[in-house]
Amino acid sequence: MPNIIPRIAVDAMGGDYGLTVIVPAAVNCAKKGLPITLVGDEYMIRSELEKLDTGSCAIDIVHASQVVTMEDKPADAMRKKKDSSIQVACRLVKEGHADGIVSAGNSGATVACGMFTIGRIKGVLRPGMAGILPTEKNPMVLLDVGANVDCKPEHLFQFGLMADVLARDVLGYKSPRIGLLTIGEEEGKGNTLVKTTYAMLKNSSLNFVGNIEGRDIFTGDVDIAVCDGFVGNVALKLSEGLAKSLGNLLKGELKRDIVSKLGAMLAMKAFKRFGRLVDKSEYGGAPVLGLNGIVLVCHGKADTLAVERAIEMAARFVKNDAVAHLKEGLAAHSEIIDRKI
Amino acid sequence: MPNIIPRIAVDAMGGDYGLTVIVPAAVNCAKKGLPITLVGDEYMIRSELEKLDTGSCAIDIVHASQVVTMEDKPADAMRKKKDSSIQVACRLVKEGHADGIVSAGNSGATVACGMFTIGRIKGVLRPGMAGILPTEKNPMVLLDVGANVDCKPEHLFQFGLMADVLARDVLGYKSPRIGLLTIGEEEGKGNTLVKTTYAMLKNSSLNFVGNIEGRDIFTGDVDIAVCDGFVGNVALKLSEGLAKSLGNLLKGELKRDIVSKLGAMLAMKAFKRFGRLVDKSEYGGAPVLGLNGIVLVCHGKADTLAVERAIEMAARFVKNDAVAHLKEGLAAHSEIIDRKI
């Protein structure tokens, strides 16, 4: 697989802003030399493409007659919408016509289609969804952020293995530092789930740095935080919400007196730089790890830049042969997984 | 119990800054008319008191010959340090010489002493520790924030009951809105634990507003978020860490060019107001709920203001007869708790 140019199938119909955001993102990537297959209503895609300067870039279109809405339940999306853009895109990967998919649509349905249409890598117990978060230093990986709400230690251990490959192949880290998210730094702190996972991570060849707490996520002192999907999803959404609320409170105070208002205007450049630092579109997608191909789920409110970055991330994942590395990691640690030690 | 003036026992030996922070806080409260019993090394307390203008305020001293360190395990603190300031303070409550205790010492040991020396209210399955967090509007209660890491639905339901009393009696809310912290707003979203808890809360007379997500905590649209102590502790520490990291990043950017630096200086007043809004010393303590008396745990790094606020909170808890209200709430919902419906 290495040395080929990856082809990414992009769900043109997903996301709150639909084709007006997705199609330009696909075009921008194609212009940089990434072959793209846009999947969705062919007429609508063509109308959108006509508005843009596509030049001679490599964009295919594959028609899909149905659309999964945000309200569709994953099981219904699977059974009743077999010709949806998400399902068709997954089939392209399954049949070897594409190497990965990016969708800003219904994330539950996308994960389900990925699992059942593309399929899991042999040995993967539960695919996990990774969040890539900005920190005071470099971005870090939080896994799982919502695909698995009731987990066993072997699931958490595999999340660590898979996040390690993501951090190496996509973020370019040499020896990612893995922390186990719990409620006390010493070994033995946490709930039953975490205590068994600790032993498994400690016995592995991963660069396990021990327990970490909620306060350690954003310092940049670990590259990976492992947790179950319930904790990870609460953590991810709480971070988004808190950053927004702090921003609102600060804005309110800056507007309250005229001198502060003037100060804020002068400092606008700094606020903008700060905004870019914590902008989630930098890593616009949450990769689903453990499948026979990469599936990248974008936020429903993703903008063109976020989708573009997600497509590039998917391509990097394929180019650096992450699926093969996942298989190697699983094989190397099969004894730990089987015996939970 | 109402209409009496509550006497609070204050652990003089706890906290990273020890007596230099705790004793002035106690004196400030005593000057406002709250009777205080300082518990700890009598000689050290007297030396500290001599430095302050205590006037004619009502401060007792009860000597305790031992100190629980931050490294002591809760079980060891209970068994081997029977004359520690924490244990002695708890005995004062048990024997009716005080109505509540405030400690900035080892929180695990304080909770354990509270449970075994003061004892649980009959019917309380697991005492819970509450975090009181600032939001865009009014402060909210997060429960549990770390006392119970492996929970059952009936525990979470009781956390809701107890947080309701705290929000009424201490924060003064008329009909606190209770949300269940999970990973999707619709009923049925979440893990096994949360799904059963949902039904119990829905069938109660509490003002249950349904599921909430991590992003809803800081908007101020709910007054209480119920969760297990693992999730709550991660959420609490993550919030602290993220606020600090965002502050560091913003400060870095504001210093990077001279115009922004000038702007930041002009806006200093707004930054200070913002700092006070999100200052955790406003509610300096985490109340442990479900005991036959109030136990308030302060952050080890609490300053004098934070300890002072914690003492006032403990007094408000007693004055408004929260223990009796907890008993009433438990009795009114005993069928739901017994039958888990």
HADDOCK unambig.tbl for C-alpha pairs under 7 A between the chains (distance, minus, plus):
assign (segid A and resid 136 and name CA) (segid B and resid 245 and name CA) 6.16 0.50 0.50
assign (segid A and resid 136 and name CA) (segid B and resid 249 and name CA) 6.50 0.50 0.50
assign (segid A and resid 149 and name CA) (segid B and resid 190 and name CA) 6.67 0.50 0.50
assign (segid A and resid 149 and name CA) (segid B and resid 191 and name CA) 5.30 0.50 0.50
assign (segid A and resid 150 and name CA) (segid B and resid 191 and name CA) 5.93 0.50 0.50
assign (segid A and resid 182 and name CA) (segid B and resid 234 and name CA) 6.82 0.50 0.50
assign (segid A and resid 183 and name CA) (segid B and resid 230 and name CA) 6.54 0.50 0.50
assign (segid A and resid 183 and name CA) (segid B and resid 233 and name CA) 6.21 0.50 0.50
assign (segid A and resid 183 and name CA) (segid B and resid 234 and name CA) 6.32 0.50 0.50
assign (segid A and resid 190 and name CA) (segid B and resid 149 and name CA) 6.65 0.50 0.50
assign (segid A and resid 191 and name CA) (segid B and resid 149 and name CA) 5.29 0.50 0.50
assign (segid A and resid 191 and name CA) (segid B and resid 150 and name CA) 5.91 0.50 0.50
assign (segid A and resid 213 and name CA) (segid B and resid 234 and name CA) 6.47 0.50 0.50
assign (segid A and resid 213 and name CA) (segid B and resid 237 and name CA) 6.86 0.50 0.50
assign (segid A and resid 214 and name CA) (segid B and resid 234 and name CA) 4.65 0.50 0.50
assign (segid A and resid 214 and name CA) (segid B and resid 235 and name CA) 6.59 0.50 0.50
assign (segid A and resid 214 and name CA) (segid B and resid 237 and name CA) 4.67 0.50 0.50
assign (segid A and resid 214 and name CA) (segid B and resid 238 and name CA) 3.89 0.50 0.50
assign (segid A and resid 214 and name CA) (segid B and resid 241 and name CA) 6.97 0.50 0.50
assign (segid A and resid 215 and name CA) (segid B and resid 237 and name CA) 4.80 0.50 0.50
assign (segid A and resid 215 and name CA) (segid B and resid 238 and name CA) 4.51 0.50 0.50
assign (segid A and resid 215 and name CA) (segid B and resid 240 and name CA) 6.28 0.50 0.50
assign (segid A and resid 215 and name CA) (segid B and resid 241 and name CA) 4.01 0.50 0.50
assign (segid A and resid 215 and name CA) (segid B and resid 242 and name CA) 6.92 0.50 0.50
assign (segid A and resid 216 and name CA) (segid B and resid 241 and name CA) 6.70 0.50 0.50
assign (segid A and resid 218 and name CA) (segid B and resid 241 and name CA) 6.56 0.50 0.50
assign (segid A and resid 218 and name CA) (segid B and resid 242 and name CA) 5.92 0.50 0.50
assign (segid A and resid 218 and name CA) (segid B and resid 245 and name CA) 6.23 0.50 0.50
assign (segid A and resid 219 and name CA) (segid B and resid 245 and name CA) 6.40 0.50 0.50
assign (segid A and resid 230 and name CA) (segid B and resid 183 and name CA) 6.56 0.50 0.50
assign (segid A and resid 231 and name CA) (segid B and resid 231 and name CA) 5.85 0.50 0.50
assign (segid A and resid 233 and name CA) (segid B and resid 183 and name CA) 6.21 0.50 0.50
assign (segid A and resid 234 and name CA) (segid B and resid 182 and name CA) 6.83 0.50 0.50
assign (segid A and resid 234 and name CA) (segid B and resid 183 and name CA) 6.32 0.50 0.50
assign (segid A and resid 234 and name CA) (segid B and resid 213 and name CA) 6.48 0.50 0.50
assign (segid A and resid 234 and name CA) (segid B and resid 214 and name CA) 4.67 0.50 0.50
assign (segid A and resid 235 and name CA) (segid B and resid 214 and name CA) 6.61 0.50 0.50
assign (segid A and resid 235 and name CA) (segid B and resid 235 and name CA) 6.26 0.50 0.50
assign (segid A and resid 237 and name CA) (segid B and resid 213 and name CA) 6.87 0.50 0.50
assign (segid A and resid 237 and name CA) (segid B and resid 214 and name CA) 4.70 0.50 0.50
assign (segid A and resid 237 and name CA) (segid B and resid 215 and name CA) 4.81 0.50 0.50
assign (segid A and resid 238 and name CA) (segid B and resid 214 and name CA) 3.90 0.50 0.50
assign (segid A and resid 238 and name CA) (segid B and resid 215 and name CA) 4.50 0.50 0.50
assign (segid A and resid 240 and name CA) (segid B and resid 215 and name CA) 6.29 0.50 0.50
assign (segid A and resid 241 and name CA) (segid B and resid 214 and name CA) 6.97 0.50 0.50
assign (segid A and resid 241 and name CA) (segid B and resid 215 and name CA) 4.00 0.50 0.50
assign (segid A and resid 241 and name CA) (segid B and resid 216 and name CA) 6.69 0.50 0.50
assign (segid A and resid 241 and name CA) (segid B and resid 218 and name CA) 6.57 0.50 0.50
assign (segid A and resid 242 and name CA) (segid B and resid 215 and name CA) 6.91 0.50 0.50
assign (segid A and resid 242 and name CA) (segid B and resid 218 and name CA) 5.95 0.50 0.50
assign (segid A and resid 245 and name CA) (segid B and resid 136 and name CA) 6.17 0.50 0.50
assign (segid A and resid 245 and name CA) (segid B and resid 218 and name CA) 6.23 0.50 0.50
assign (segid A and resid 245 and name CA) (segid B and resid 219 and name CA) 6.38 0.50 0.50
assign (segid A and resid 249 and name CA) (segid B and resid 136 and name CA) 6.47 0.50 0.50
assign (segid A and resid 249 and name CA) (segid B and resid 274 and name CA) 6.75 0.50 0.50
assign (segid A and resid 250 and name CA) (segid B and resid 274 and name CA) 5.80 0.50 0.50
assign (segid A and resid 253 and name CA) (segid B and resid 270 and name CA) 5.01 0.50 0.50
assign (segid A and resid 253 and name CA) (segid B and resid 273 and name CA) 6.74 0.50 0.50
assign (segid A and resid 253 and name CA) (segid B and resid 274 and name CA) 6.28 0.50 0.50
assign (segid A and resid 254 and name CA) (segid B and resid 267 and name CA) 6.73 0.50 0.50
assign (segid A and resid 254 and name CA) (segid B and resid 270 and name CA) 5.24 0.50 0.50
assign (segid A and resid 259 and name CA) (segid B and resid 266 and name CA) 6.00 0.50 0.50
assign (segid A and resid 259 and name CA) (segid B and resid 267 and name CA) 6.52 0.50 0.50
assign (segid A and resid 260 and name CA) (segid B and resid 266 and name CA) 5.64 0.50 0.50
assign (segid A and resid 260 and name CA) (segid B and resid 267 and name CA) 3.86 0.50 0.50
assign (segid A and resid 260 and name CA) (segid B and resid 269 and name CA) 6.88 0.50 0.50
assign (segid A and resid 260 and name CA) (segid B and resid 270 and name CA) 6.04 0.50 0.50
assign (segid A and resid 261 and name CA) (segid B and resid 267 and name CA) 6.99 0.50 0.50
assign (segid A and resid 263 and name CA) (segid B and resid 263 and name CA) 3.67 0.50 0.50
assign (segid A and resid 263 and name CA) (segid B and resid 264 and name CA) 5.78 0.50 0.50
assign (segid A and resid 263 and name CA) (segid B and resid 266 and name CA) 4.70 0.50 0.50
assign (segid A and resid 263 and name CA) (segid B and resid 267 and name CA) 4.78 0.50 0.50
assign (segid A and resid 264 and name CA) (segid B and resid 263 and name CA) 5.79 0.50 0.50
assign (segid A and resid 264 and name CA) (segid B and resid 264 and name CA) 6.89 0.50 0.50
assign (segid A and resid 264 and name CA) (segid B and resid 267 and name CA) 6.26 0.50 0.50
assign (segid A and resid 266 and name CA) (segid B and resid 259 and name CA) 5.99 0.50 0.50
assign (segid A and resid 266 and name CA) (segid B and resid 260 and name CA) 5.62 0.50 0.50
assign (segid A and resid 266 and name CA) (segid B and resid 263 and name CA) 4.69 0.50 0.50
assign (segid A and resid 267 and name CA) (segid B and resid 254 and name CA) 6.73 0.50 0.50
assign (segid A and resid 267 and name CA) (segid B and resid 259 and name CA) 6.52 0.50 0.50
assign (segid A and resid 267 and name CA) (segid B and resid 260 and name CA) 3.85 0.50 0.50
assign (segid A and resid 267 and name CA) (segid B and resid 263 and name CA) 4.79 0.50 0.50
assign (segid A and resid 267 and name CA) (segid B and resid 264 and name CA) 6.28 0.50 0.50
assign (segid A and resid 269 and name CA) (segid B and resid 260 and name CA) 6.88 0.50 0.50
assign (segid A and resid 270 and name CA) (segid B and resid 253 and name CA) 5.02 0.50 0.50
assign (segid A and resid 270 and name CA) (segid B and resid 254 and name CA) 5.24 0.50 0.50
assign (segid A and resid 270 and name CA) (segid B and resid 260 and name CA) 6.05 0.50 0.50
assign (segid A and resid 273 and name CA) (segid B and resid 253 and name CA) 6.75 0.50 0.50
assign (segid A and resid 274 and name CA) (segid B and resid 249 and name CA) 6.75 0.50 0.50
assign (segid A and resid 274 and name CA) (segid B and resid 250 and name CA) 5.80 0.50 0.50
assign (segid A and resid 274 and name CA) (segid B and resid 253 and name CA) 6.30 0.50 0.50
